[in-house]
Amino acid sequence: MAYSESKVSVTMQAGQDLSGSQYRFVALASDGQVDPAGAGLSAVGVLQNDPAAAGRAAEVAISGVVPVEFGGVVTIGLSLASDAAGKAVAAAVGDQILGVATEAGGDGTVGSILFQPRGLVPA
């Protein structure tokens, strides 16, 4: 069961309908709004609510242990990256590491991670 601990969140503005993106990685766009993070790319945090239109308040967890939706099989201690939908998946070479799993789970499961961006996975 997903949990949060020492979570720090900020309120940002949704760049689009994010109602299907709760607990997924989001990136900060050049217009200052948040959109789903891309595969292997950096993220500003994990969306904690589900704003249904652009311009609405988006609660973004920017540090701590936070719930995130898994996009595949995740084991405790696994370094994680974003897939194309913003779900947490195993980080591969060249991916931006966004955190470490503190819970295990499968595709579609909401589990907990330590959100802690750490740079690219080396070759």
Order of alpha helices (4+ residues) and beta strands (2+ residues): beta-beta-beta-beta-beta-beta-beta-beta-beta
